[in-house]
Amino acid sequence: KATVSSIAMDTAGNRFCTGSVDYSVKFWDFGSMNANLTSFTSMEPFGSFPIRSIEFSPTGGKILFAGGSNSARMYDRDGREKATVSSIAMDTAGNRFCTGSVDYSVKFWDFGSMNANLTSFTSMEPFGSFPIRSIEFSPTGGKILFAGGSNSARMYDRDGRE
């Protein structure tokens, strides 16, 4: 049994995840838990790196993991991977966030319109076939800066328009 380094519970209080220094993330469900106290699934999302942080989305449908590999990964509440995220940023109001990925995509998310399908409201590839390295919202939340491509940056509005 390894030391738990992070824990997070969904907003409904039905499920939680634990991350450990032994590189594992375990998914737990109070409704199906028995006296053996076993998780319903587990994984090692970062290979041989410990889990540093876990966070559920406000709706409880998505979970972000941060690990020792200096990256983040997004999964749904059943443990299915949604994206290998290289950067993430949230607007100042906490209503929207953007994820940048090694698959070259930037996705725009709105917590208010998320559903069980975990779909973003828009997606783009601002640098073509280059991964996204960093994302940052402006202090007002109206503009978003992306770094990636061949050492370049681009600015978009909060709805994904350049």
C-alpha positions as CSV (number, residue, x, y, z in Angstrom):
1,K,0.0,0.0,0.0
2,A,1.5,3.3,-1.2
3,T,1.2,6.7,0.3
4,V,-1.8,8.7,-1.1
5,S,-0.5,12.0,-2.5
6,S,-3.8,13.4,-3.8
7,I,-7.5,12.9,-3.4
8,A,-10.5,14.5,-5.0
9,M,-14.3,13.9,-4.8
10,D,-16.9,14.7,-7.4
11,T,-19.4,17.4,-6.5
12,A,-22.3,14.9,-5.9
13,G,-20.2,13.0,-3.4
14,N,-20.6,9.7,-5.2
15,R,-17.1,9.0,-6.5
16,F,-13.6,9.9,-5.6
17,C,-10.1,9.3,-6.9
18,T,-6.8,8.8,-5.1
19,G,-3.4,9.3,-6.5
20,S,-0.3,7.8,-5.0
21,V,3.5,8.0,-5.0
22,D,3.5,4.4,-6.5
23,Y,2.3,6.1,-9.8
24,S,-1.3,4.8,-9.5
25,V,-4.7,6.5,-9.7
26,K,-7.6,4.6,-8.2
27,F,-11.3,5.3,-8.9
28,W,-13.7,4.6,-6.1
29,D,-17.5,4.6,-6.0
30,F,-19.3,4.7,-2.7
31,G,-22.4,3.1,-4.2
32,S,-20.6,-0.1,-5.2
33,M,-18.1,-0.2,-2.4
34,N,-18.2,-3.3,-0.1
35,A,-16.4,-4.3,3.1
36,N,-13.3,-5.1,1.1
37,L,-13.0,-1.3,0.2
38,T,-11.6,-2.0,-3.3
39,S,-11.5,0.6,-6.1
40,F,-13.5,-0.2,-9.3
41,T,-10.5,0.6,-11.6
42,S,-6.9,1.8,-11.4
43,M,-4.3,2.9,-13.8
44,E,-0.8,4.6,-14.0
45,P,-1.5,7.6,-16.3
46,F,2.1,8.9,-16.2
47,G,4.0,5.6,-16.2
48,S,6.7,5.8,-13.6
49,F,5.9,9.2,-12.2
50,P,3.9,9.9,-9.0
51,I,0.6,11.6,-9.0
52,R,0.8,15.1,-7.7
53,S,-2.8,16.5,-8.0
54,I,-6.3,15.4,-8.9
55,E,-9.3,17.7,-9.7
56,F,-12.9,16.9,-10.7
57,S,-14.7,19.3,-13.0
58,P,-17.6,21.2,-11.4
59,T,-20.1,18.7,-13.0
60,G,-18.1,15.7,-11.9
61,G,-17.9,14.3,-15.4
62,K,-14.2,15.0,-16.0
63,I,-11.1,14.5,-13.9
64,L,-7.7,16.2,-14.4
65,F,-4.5,14.5,-13.2
66,A,-1.1,16.2,-12.8
67,G,1.9,14.0,-12.5
68,G,5.7,14.1,-12.1
69,S,6.1,14.1,-15.8
70,N,5.2,17.8,-15.9
71,S,2.0,17.1,-17.8
72,A,-1.7,16.7,-17.2
73,R,-4.2,14.1,-18.4
74,M,-7.9,14.3,-18.6
75,Y,-10.2,11.3,-18.0
76,D,-13.9,10.8,-17.7
77,R,-15.5,9.7,-14.4
78,D,-15.2,6.0,-15.5
79,G,-11.4,6.2,-16.1
80,R,-11.4,6.5,-19.9
81,E,-8.8,8.9,-21.2
82,K,-10.0,12.0,-23.0
83,A,-6.8,13.7,-23.9
84,T,-3.1,14.0,-23.1
85,V,-3.1,17.6,-22.0
86,S,0.1,19.6,-22.2
87,S,-1.3,22.9,-20.9
88,I,-4.5,24.2,-19.3
89,A,-5.7,27.6,-18.3
90,M,-8.9,28.8,-16.7
91,D,-10.5,32.3,-17.2
92,T,-10.6,34.6,-14.2
93,A,-14.3,34.0,-13.6
94,G,-13.8,30.2,-13.5
95,N,-16.5,29.6,-16.2
96,R,-14.3,28.5,-19.1
97,F,-11.0,26.8,-19.6
98,C,-8.8,25.8,-22.5
99,T,-6.7,22.7,-22.9
100,G,-3.7,22.4,-25.2
101,S,-2.6,19.0,-26.3
102,V,0.2,17.1,-27.8
103,D,-2.2,16.1,-30.6
104,Y,-1.9,19.8,-31.8
105,S,-5.4,20.8,-30.6
106,V,-6.7,23.5,-28.5
107,K,-10.1,22.9,-27.0
108,F,-12.4,25.5,-25.4
109,W,-14.6,24.3,-22.6
110,D,-17.5,25.9,-20.8
111,F,-18.4,24.5,-17.4
112,G,-22.0,25.6,-17.7
113,S,-22.6,23.7,-21.0
114,M,-20.7,20.5,-20.3
115,N,-22.6,17.2,-20.4
116,A,-21.8,13.6,-19.9
117,N,-20.2,13.4,-23.4
118,L,-17.5,15.8,-22.2
119,T,-17.4,17.7,-25.4
120,S,-15.7,21.1,-25.9
121,F,-17.7,23.9,-27.5
122,T,-14.9,24.5,-30.1
123,S,-11.6,23.0,-31.1
124,M,-8.8,24.1,-33.4
125,E,-5.2,23.5,-34.3
126,P,-3.6,27.0,-34.3
127,F,-0.1,25.8,-35.1
128,G,-0.9,23.1,-37.6
129,S,1.1,19.9,-36.8
130,F,2.9,21.3,-33.7
131,P,1.9,20.6,-30.1
132,I,0.6,23.3,-27.8
133,R,3.1,24.2,-25.1
134,S,1.4,26.9,-23.0
135,I,-1.9,28.7,-22.6
136,E,-2.8,31.8,-20.7
137,F,-5.9,33.9,-20.3
138,S,-5.6,37.7,-20.1
139,P,-6.4,39.2,-16.7
140,T,-9.9,40.2,-17.9
141,G,-10.5,36.8,-19.4
142,G,-11.4,38.2,-22.8
143,K,-8.2,37.0,-24.7
144,I,-6.2,33.8,-24.7
145,L,-2.6,33.4,-25.6
146,F,-1.2,30.2,-27.0
147,A,2.4,29.2,-27.4
148,G,3.5,26.4,-29.6
149,G,4.4,25.7,-33.2
150,S,7.8,26.7,-34.3
151,N,8.5,29.1,-31.4
152,S,5.5,31.3,-32.0
153,A,2.5,32.6,-30.1
154,R,-1.1,33.4,-31.2
155,M,-3.9,35.3,-29.5
156,Y,-7.6,34.5,-29.7
157,D,-10.8,35.8,-28.1
158,R,-12.6,33.7,-25.4
159,D,-14.8,32.1,-28.1
160,G,-11.9,30.9,-30.3
161,R,-11.7,33.7,-32.9
162,E,-8.3,34.9,-33.9
